[in-house]
Amino acid sequence: MEEHVPVLLNEAIAGLSIKPDGIYVDLTVGRAGHSSAILKLLTTGKLYGFDQDHAALEASQKRLSKIGSNFELIDSNFSNLKDELGRKSVRAIDGVLMDLGVSSPQFDEGDRGFSYRYEATLDMRMDADNPLTAAQVVNTYELRDLARVFRDYGDEKYAYEIAKAIVKQRSVTPILTTSSLVDVIKSALPRKELAKKGHPAKQVFQALRIEVNHELEVLEIALKDASSMLKRGGRLVVITFHSGEDRIVKNFFKSITISEGSRHGVISLTPQEEKEYRVVNRKVVVPSEEEILRNHRAQSAKMRILEKK
């Protein structure tokens, strides 16, 4: 199994501006790539890590235990941030990290159905208790809804044609595996598309993963809750891999840092009107060419940083 390589690791740690005695939350702990680096910088501080992937939590527990004991892992979706930390009497935090990419082990565990590279049941659930699977989406959604998912969540140019091919095929036999879905996708695409670099099923698989796990809906909830819990000087660092995710983050940051009627946020404000937050990096942070060469999955990553003033 390929080791998970954390994307923009140094940039994310720098962006958090970690205090050794601070309280930090990794909302997407995965295999603890970023969390390990955070924990190493804490002395009397504490790290909380969220994930709903049981295998990821087990791996993180082992890895983090070798570094220190001042951490706690929480088996929950990150949209439950406020409730989960509230139960532990934690209501203010110094920093939050959200890495919205699927970890390499999730792609590389063939039976999870995340990857078009492995033969597997169409599952794609981050949380095994989630009742919705990719197979259910593919075999039960109406044509227009399938096309919407592929277009909105995958930026798929041939969303309608692929959805139409799926509906036609499933009327003959259900589409239950990754390879059978890949075959249908290929059948719907023109030859010029199939000749292009990159896998033709990538965007549809991405769209299905986002739909199954309600990723964009829970992202909006988590952004609001995470920013509201920051202490003064606290930071929220978000790494996205999809244009829809990045758009949500960008618009949310804009909504709480730019006053209405301002031009680029530069106007004279009274103390009462001044916004509580500021965007740390006006220019989005992206991986270096060197990092992309080392880890091709970093290619579409974008990082934005918010600070509470």
HUPE-V135148 format. One record per helix or strand of 3 or more residues. SS is the DSSP state (A for helix, B for strand). FROM is the first residue (numbers start at 1). TO is the last residue. If there is no record, write none. Layout:
SS_FROM_TO / SS_FROM_TO
//
This chain:
A_9_16 / B_23_26 / A_33_40 / B_46_51 / A_54_65 / B_71_75 / A_78_86 / B_93_99 / A_104_108 / A_110_112 / A_134_140 / A_143_154 / A_159_170 / A_178_188 / A_191_194 / A_202_212 / A_215_229 / B_230_240 / A_243_257 / B_277_279 / A_289_294 / A_296_298 / B_302_308
//
